[in-house]
Amino acid sequence: PGSTRPIPLLSQLPPHPPNPMPPFSLAPEDLAHEDDVSRRPFVLKSWLRYLQANARAPPTKRFLLYERALKNLPGSYKLWHAYLTERLAHLAPLHP
């Protein structure tokens, strides 16, 4: 009579929305990476491989990839450091 059943914490959490598709056009070589990050959005190596494969992509595409990765891995120092370093480097010519 006096005991209550504990409610599992996971049942209280809202379902995590699926990883949205990027707002840029995908190159054929991006499809495998998109599949990987959609299946494993919380795996840092998946995002780092995707970023490495797009090392020569325009900054806007890379920044969007970083931002999508950081939505899933907001505590990743490695991602934050790389993202902010790249952002600063991109802005450097504007502030000599």
DAMO-V806179 format. One record per pair of residues at least 24 apart in sequence whose ideal C-beta (glycine too) atoms are under 6 Angstrom apart, sorted by the first residue. I is the first residue (numbers start at 1). J is the second residue. If there is no record, write none. Layout:
BEGIN
i = [I;I]
j = [J;J]
END
This chain:
BEGIN
i = [22;24;41;42;44;44;59]
j = [64;61;72;72;73;76;90]
END
